[in-house]
């Protein structure tokens, strides 16, 4: 597999610009490369595309090839660009890590909120604890021994 895809594999929370920078001259990925990148089967990627109304572009049909295969009506292959990669990384995070249902993922995506997959519960608790300590300092609060042990 391409070394640029190896750099992306397993990363979360990347912006579109960061993905474009890593991909460099490679403007889009095939469904095989996306499947490898996300560690998900191709069928899952197609399911997510349909279920979450992702607008994945397809490469242009070769007109000579289209004339030969008139009876087959085969669709051209998908082209995943940086925005699609970000969307699919976020969907994978919501489905696999946060264990949201398809309805929950749709709600989260429809609200337009950025998926914050870098924050963990411990980071949230640490931030809240620091805010409480700051409030105590502003109030010149002197905790008793038992309370100070609980805080630390």
Secondary structure as a PSIPRED ss2 file (coil, helix, strand):
# PSIPRED VFORMAT (PSIPRED V4.0)

   1 X C   1.000  0.000  0.000
   2 X C   1.000  0.000  0.000
   3 X H   0.000  1.000  0.000
   4 X H   0.000  1.000  0.000
   5 X H   0.000  1.000  0.000
   6 X H   0.000  1.000  0.000
   7 X H   0.000  1.000  0.000
   8 X H   0.000  1.000  0.000
   9 X C   1.000  0.000  0.000
  10 X C   1.000  0.000  0.000
  11 X C   1.000  0.000  0.000
  12 X C   1.000  0.000  0.000
  13 X C   1.000  0.000  0.000
  14 X C   1.000  0.000  0.000
  15 X C   1.000  0.000  0.000
  16 X H   0.000  1.000  0.000
  17 X H   0.000  1.000  0.000
  18 X H   0.000  1.000  0.000
  19 X H   0.000  1.000  0.000
  20 X H   0.000  1.000  0.000
  21 X H   0.000  1.000  0.000
  22 X H   0.000  1.000  0.000
  23 X H   0.000  1.000  0.000
  24 X C   1.000  0.000  0.000
  25 X C   1.000  0.000  0.000
  26 X C   1.000  0.000  0.000
  27 X C   1.000  0.000  0.000
  28 X C   1.000  0.000  0.000
  29 X E   0.000  0.000  1.000
  30 X C   1.000  0.000  0.000
  31 X H   0.000  1.000  0.000
  32 X H   0.000  1.000  0.000
  33 X H   0.000  1.000  0.000
  34 X H   0.000  1.000  0.000
  35 X H   0.000  1.000  0.000
  36 X H   0.000  1.000  0.000
  37 X H   0.000  1.000  0.000
  38 X H   0.000  1.000  0.000
  39 X C   1.000  0.000  0.000
  40 X C   1.000  0.000  0.000
  41 X C   1.000  0.000  0.000
  42 X H   0.000  1.000  0.000
  43 X H   0.000  1.000  0.000
  44 X H   0.000  1.000  0.000
  45 X H   0.000  1.000  0.000
  46 X H   0.000  1.000  0.000
  47 X H   0.000  1.000  0.000
  48 X H   0.000  1.000  0.000
  49 X H   0.000  1.000  0.000
  50 X H   0.000  1.000  0.000
  51 X H   0.000  1.000  0.000
  52 X C   1.000  0.000  0.000
  53 X C   1.000  0.000  0.000
  54 X C   1.000  0.000  0.000
  55 X C   1.000  0.000  0.000
  56 X C   1.000  0.000  0.000
  57 X E   0.000  0.000  1.000
  58 X E   0.000  0.000  1.000
  59 X C   1.000  0.000  0.000
  60 X C   1.000  0.000  0.000
  61 X C   1.000  0.000  0.000
  62 X C   1.000  0.000  0.000
  63 X H   0.000  1.000  0.000
  64 X H   0.000  1.000  0.000
  65 X H   0.000  1.000  0.000
  66 X H   0.000  1.000  0.000
  67 X H   0.000  1.000  0.000
  68 X H   0.000  1.000  0.000
  69 X C   1.000  0.000  0.000
  70 X C   1.000  0.000  0.000
  71 X C   1.000  0.000  0.000
  72 X C   1.000  0.000  0.000
  73 X C   1.000  0.000  0.000
  74 X C   1.000  0.000  0.000
  75 X C   1.000  0.000  0.000
  76 X C   1.000  0.000  0.000
  77 X C   1.000  0.000  0.000
  78 X E   0.000  0.000  1.000
  79 X E   0.000  0.000  1.000
  80 X E   0.000  0.000  1.000
  81 X C   1.000  0.000  0.000
  82 X H   0.000  1.000  0.000
  83 X H   0.000  1.000  0.000
  84 X H   0.000  1.000  0.000
  85 X H   0.000  1.000  0.000
  86 X H   0.000  1.000  0.000
  87 X H   0.000  1.000  0.000
  88 X H   0.000  1.000  0.000
  89 X H   0.000  1.000  0.000
  90 X H   0.000  1.000  0.000
  91 X H   0.000  1.000  0.000
  92 X H   0.000  1.000  0.000
  93 X H   0.000  1.000  0.000
  94 X H   0.000  1.000  0.000
  95 X H   0.000  1.000  0.000
  96 X H   0.000  1.000  0.000
  97 X H   0.000  1.000  0.000
  98 X C   1.000  0.000  0.000
  99 X C   1.000  0.000  0.000
 100 X C   1.000  0.000  0.000
 101 X C   1.000  0.000  0.000
 102 X H   0.000  1.000  0.000
 103 X H   0.000  1.000  0.000
 104 X H   0.000  1.000  0.000
 105 X H   0.000  1.000  0.000
 106 X H   0.000  1.000  0.000
 107 X H   0.000  1.000  0.000
 108 X H   0.000  1.000  0.000
 109 X H   0.000  1.000  0.000
 110 X H   0.000  1.000  0.000
 111 X C   1.000  0.000  0.000
 112 X C   1.000  0.000  0.000
 113 X C   1.000  0.000  0.000
 114 X C   1.000  0.000  0.000
 115 X C   1.000  0.000  0.000
 116 X C   1.000  0.000  0.000
 117 X C   1.000  0.000  0.000
 118 X C   1.000  0.000  0.000
 119 X C   1.000  0.000  0.000
 120 X C   1.000  0.000  0.000
 121 X H   0.000  1.000  0.000
 122 X H   0.000  1.000  0.000
 123 X H   0.000  1.000  0.000
 124 X H   0.000  1.000  0.000
 125 X H   0.000  1.000  0.000
 126 X H   0.000  1.000  0.000
 127 X H   0.000  1.000  0.000
 128 X H   0.000  1.000  0.000
 129 X H   0.000  1.000  0.000
 130 X H   0.000  1.000  0.000
 131 X H   0.000  1.000  0.000
 132 X H   0.000  1.000  0.000
 133 X H   0.000  1.000  0.000
 134 X H   0.000  1.000  0.000
 135 X H   0.000  1.000  0.000
 136 X H   0.000  1.000  0.000
 137 X H   0.000  1.000  0.000
 138 X H   0.000  1.000  0.000
 139 X C   1.000  0.000  0.000
 140 X C   1.000  0.000  0.000
 141 X C   1.000  0.000  0.000
 142 X C   1.000  0.000  0.000
 143 X C   1.000  0.000  0.000
 144 X C   1.000  0.000  0.000
 145 X H   0.000  1.000  0.000
 146 X H   0.000  1.000  0.000
 147 X H   0.000  1.000  0.000
 148 X H   0.000  1.000  0.000
 149 X H   0.000  1.000  0.000
 150 X H   0.000  1.000  0.000
 151 X H   0.000  1.000  0.000
 152 X C   1.000  0.000  0.000
